[in-house]
Amino acid sequence: MPRAILFYNTMWGSPLEFPQVASFALTTDRKAAEFAAAIVFHLPTLPRDLIPNGLTKRQGQLWIAWSLECEAHYPQMRDPNFMRHFDLTMTYRLDADFPRIFPQFLEGMPEGGLIMCHPGHVDDELMRLDPLTLLREKEYDYFAGDAFPADLAAAGVRLN
């Protein structure tokens, strides 16, 4: 059985369409919380009292804070006592954890597998078109640095 990643709550209640992933089962079934390798929480729609009062994190499980919203509208995202419950962040911010989670994308990568990303350098024109593009530079720095080749080697993945 593949490891599970639970999306505890979705972005504004919208259904998620999951791609087929060989090494992980992606689910919104909350019964998976007890055995999921990771749980993704959409912070703006997460009941504030659920963490830390209503859900127990099992040992070795990753909790991921997910949001594309500004902290000014969701102050819990600026609250260190709230955010300390999460291991990783998946946001538009430059300090999000993309380089820390990329090696997990490589685990179980099938022959000919594809990972979609958009590294690049951001200029004023690109910022005008899409304010979320700042993550492109973070991705670019990861791929251009020493960590990416080391992560590929550790996962036994070769680029063609």
C-alpha positions as CSV (number, residue, x, y, z in Angstrom):
1,M,0.0,0.0,0.0
2,P,1.4,3.4,-0.9
3,R,1.9,6.0,1.8
4,A,-0.9,8.5,2.2
5,I,-1.0,12.3,2.1
6,L,-4.2,13.6,3.6
7,F,-5.6,17.0,2.5
8,Y,-7.5,17.6,5.8
9,N,-9.5,20.5,4.3
10,T,-9.5,21.9,0.8
11,M,-9.1,25.4,-0.5
12,W,-12.5,27.0,0.2
13,G,-14.2,23.6,0.1
14,S,-13.4,23.0,-3.5
15,P,-12.9,19.4,-4.5
16,L,-9.4,18.3,-5.4
17,E,-8.6,16.2,-8.4
18,F,-5.7,14.0,-7.6
19,P,-3.2,12.7,-10.2
20,Q,-2.1,9.1,-10.0
21,V,1.1,9.0,-7.9
22,A,2.9,5.7,-7.6
23,S,4.5,6.3,-4.2
24,F,1.6,8.1,-2.4
25,A,-2.1,7.8,-2.1
26,L,-3.6,11.3,-2.1
27,T,-6.9,11.6,-0.2
28,T,-9.4,13.9,1.5
29,D,-10.7,11.1,3.7
30,R,-10.1,12.2,7.3
31,K,-10.0,8.6,8.5
32,A,-6.5,8.5,6.9
33,A,-5.2,11.0,9.6
34,E,-4.1,8.1,11.9
35,F,-1.7,6.6,9.3
36,A,-1.0,9.3,6.8
37,A,2.7,10.2,6.2
38,A,1.7,13.9,5.9
39,I,-1.4,16.0,6.5
40,V,-1.9,19.2,4.5
41,F,-4.0,21.9,6.2
42,H,-5.5,24.8,4.3
43,L,-5.0,27.4,6.9
44,P,-7.6,30.0,6.0
45,T,-10.5,27.5,6.2
46,L,-9.1,25.5,9.1
47,P,-11.0,25.8,12.4
48,R,-8.5,27.6,14.7
49,D,-9.2,25.4,17.7
50,L,-8.6,22.1,15.8
51,I,-4.9,22.6,16.3
52,P,-3.7,21.9,18.9
53,N,-6.9,20.8,20.7
54,G,-8.8,18.5,18.3
55,L,-6.2,16.5,16.3
56,T,-3.2,14.5,17.4
57,K,-0.1,14.4,15.4
58,R,1.5,10.9,15.3
59,Q,5.2,10.5,15.5
60,G,7.0,10.9,12.2
61,Q,4.0,12.5,10.6
62,L,4.5,15.8,8.7
63,W,2.0,18.6,9.1
64,I,2.0,21.1,6.2
65,A,0.5,24.6,6.4
66,W,-1.0,25.5,3.1
67,S,-2.2,28.9,2.0
68,L,-2.0,31.3,-1.0
69,E,-3.6,34.1,1.1
70,C,-2.0,37.1,2.8
71,E,-1.3,36.9,6.6
72,A,-3.0,40.2,7.1
73,H,-6.4,38.6,6.5
74,Y,-5.5,35.4,8.4
75,P,-3.6,36.5,11.5
76,Q,-3.1,32.9,12.8
77,M,-0.5,32.5,10.0
78,R,1.6,35.2,11.8
79,D,1.1,33.5,15.2
80,P,4.2,31.5,16.1
81,N,2.3,29.6,18.8
82,F,-0.1,28.4,16.1
83,M,2.5,27.9,13.3
84,R,4.8,25.8,15.5
85,H,2.5,22.9,15.0
86,F,3.5,22.6,11.3
87,D,6.7,21.1,9.9
88,L,6.5,22.7,6.5
89,T,4.8,25.6,4.8
90,M,3.4,25.5,1.3
91,T,2.7,29.2,0.5
92,Y,3.5,31.9,-2.0
93,R,6.1,33.3,0.4
94,L,9.8,33.2,-0.4
95,D,10.5,31.4,2.8
96,A,8.2,28.5,1.9
97,D,9.7,25.0,2.1
98,F,10.0,23.9,-1.5
99,P,13.7,22.8,-1.3
100,R,12.9,20.8,1.8
101,I,10.1,18.9,0.3
102,F,11.4,18.3,-3.3
103,P,13.3,15.1,-2.3
104,Q,10.0,13.6,-1.4
105,F,8.8,14.2,-5.0
106,L,11.7,12.0,-6.1
107,E,10.9,9.0,-3.9
108,G,9.4,6.3,-6.0
109,M,9.8,8.3,-9.2
110,P,8.9,5.9,-12.1
111,E,11.0,5.6,-15.2
112,G,10.2,8.6,-17.4
113,G,8.4,10.4,-14.5
114,L,7.7,14.1,-14.7
115,I,7.7,16.8,-12.0
116,M,6.2,20.1,-13.0
117,C,7.8,23.3,-11.7
118,H,8.5,26.8,-13.0
119,P,12.0,28.0,-11.9
120,G,13.2,31.3,-13.3
121,H,14.1,34.9,-12.6
122,V,11.4,37.4,-11.8
123,D,11.4,40.9,-13.3
124,D,8.9,43.7,-13.0
125,E,6.9,42.5,-16.0
126,L,6.5,39.0,-14.6
127,M,5.5,40.5,-11.2
128,R,2.9,42.6,-13.0
129,L,1.4,39.5,-14.6
130,D,1.5,37.1,-11.7
131,P,2.5,38.1,-8.1
132,L,3.0,34.4,-7.1
133,T,6.0,34.2,-9.4
134,L,8.5,35.0,-6.6
135,L,8.6,31.3,-5.8
136,R,10.2,30.8,-9.3
137,E,13.4,32.3,-8.0
138,K,13.4,30.0,-5.0
139,E,12.9,27.0,-7.3
140,Y,15.7,28.3,-9.6
141,D,18.1,28.7,-6.7
142,Y,17.4,25.1,-5.5
143,F,17.9,23.6,-9.0
144,A,21.0,25.7,-9.6
145,G,22.5,24.9,-6.2
146,D,24.3,21.9,-4.7
147,A,21.2,20.4,-3.0
148,F,19.4,19.4,-6.1
149,P,22.1,17.1,-7.6
150,A,22.6,15.6,-4.2
151,D,18.9,14.9,-3.8
152,L,18.8,13.3,-7.3
153,A,21.7,11.1,-6.4
154,A,20.2,10.1,-3.1
155,A,16.9,9.1,-4.8
156,G,18.7,7.2,-7.6
157,V,17.1,9.5,-10.2
158,R,18.9,10.5,-13.4
159,L,17.8,13.4,-15.6
160,N,17.6,12.8,-19.4
